[in-house]
């Protein structure tokens, strides 16, 4: 885009080829964006689960975290949480371990 504005005073501009910048031509020779097979976010973020349990105290499978075998996190909005499922596992596992893989 910057190239276009730098050449705005030139009558016949040399524009970059869209095929080099995320576009492809379909069977009708029309441009369409190239889609990706990559995930929209890292896998660790996609699986984040939060709950907002108010009455069950995260003690049964109504709690999304407990249902997914996770301890409630700081992002949860639960009250009087009793979810102690994986507290030992969380203490031995750190975010740095995820970054190394």
C-alpha positions as CSV (number, residue, x, y, z in Angstrom):
1,X,0.0,0.0,0.0
2,X,2.9,2.3,0.8
3,X,4.2,1.8,-2.8
4,X,1.0,3.1,-4.2
5,X,1.0,6.4,-2.2
6,X,4.7,7.0,-2.9
7,X,3.8,6.9,-6.6
8,X,0.6,8.9,-6.4
9,X,2.0,11.8,-8.4
10,X,3.0,9.4,-11.3
11,X,0.4,9.0,-14.1
12,X,1.3,5.3,-14.9
13,X,2.3,3.6,-11.7
14,X,4.0,0.3,-11.5
15,X,1.9,-1.6,-9.0
16,X,3.0,-4.8,-7.2
17,X,1.5,-8.0,-8.4
18,X,-1.4,-9.1,-6.2
19,X,-0.5,-12.7,-6.7
20,X,2.7,-12.1,-4.7
21,X,0.6,-10.7,-1.8
22,X,-2.0,-13.2,-0.7
23,X,-4.2,-13.4,-3.7
24,X,-4.9,-16.0,-6.4
25,X,-6.9,-16.1,-9.6
26,X,-9.9,-18.4,-9.8
27,X,-11.2,-20.2,-12.9
28,X,-12.8,-17.0,-14.2
29,X,-9.5,-15.1,-13.8
30,X,-11.0,-13.1,-10.9
31,X,-8.8,-12.4,-7.8
32,X,-9.7,-14.1,-4.6
33,X,-7.8,-14.2,-1.2
34,X,-5.7,-17.1,-0.4
35,X,-7.0,-18.9,2.7
36,X,-4.8,-20.7,5.2
37,X,-5.0,-24.0,6.9
38,X,-3.3,-22.6,10.0
39,X,-5.2,-22.4,13.3
40,X,-6.5,-18.9,14.1
41,X,-4.6,-19.0,17.4
42,X,-2.1,-21.3,19.2
43,X,-3.6,-24.6,20.4
44,X,-3.0,-23.7,24.0
45,X,-5.2,-20.6,23.7
46,X,-8.0,-22.4,21.8
47,X,-8.4,-24.9,24.6
48,X,-8.8,-22.2,27.3
49,X,-11.9,-22.9,29.3
50,X,-13.5,-20.6,31.8
51,X,-16.5,-20.9,34.0
52,X,-18.9,-18.6,35.8
53,X,-20.4,-21.0,38.4
54,X,-22.4,-19.2,41.0
55,X,-24.3,-21.9,42.9
56,X,-22.5,-25.3,42.3
57,X,-19.1,-24.1,43.6
58,X,-17.5,-25.9,40.7
59,X,-18.1,-29.2,42.5
60,X,-19.8,-31.1,39.7
61,X,-19.8,-31.4,36.0
62,X,-21.9,-28.3,35.5
63,X,-18.6,-26.5,35.8
64,X,-16.9,-26.3,32.4
65,X,-13.4,-26.4,33.9
66,X,-14.1,-29.5,36.0
67,X,-15.8,-31.2,33.0
68,X,-12.6,-30.6,31.0
69,X,-10.4,-31.9,33.8
70,X,-9.0,-28.4,34.5
71,X,-8.6,-26.4,37.7
72,X,-10.4,-23.1,37.7
73,X,-8.2,-20.2,36.6
74,X,-8.0,-16.5,37.4
75,X,-10.1,-15.9,34.3
76,X,-13.0,-17.8,35.8
77,X,-15.8,-15.8,37.4
78,X,-16.9,-18.5,39.8
79,X,-17.7,-17.9,43.5
80,X,-16.7,-20.1,46.4
81,X,-14.8,-22.4,44.1
82,X,-14.1,-26.0,45.3
83,X,-12.5,-27.3,42.1
84,X,-9.2,-28.9,43.3
85,X,-9.0,-31.4,40.5
86,X,-5.5,-30.9,39.1
87,X,-3.8,-28.6,41.6
88,X,-0.7,-30.9,41.9
89,X,-0.4,-31.0,38.1
90,X,-0.6,-27.3,37.7
91,X,2.2,-26.7,40.3
92,X,4.6,-29.0,38.4
93,X,3.7,-27.5,35.0
94,X,4.6,-24.0,34.0
95,X,3.9,-21.7,31.1
96,X,7.6,-21.9,30.2
97,X,7.2,-25.6,29.5
98,X,4.6,-24.8,26.9
99,X,6.9,-22.1,25.3
100,X,9.7,-24.6,24.9
101,X,7.7,-27.0,22.7
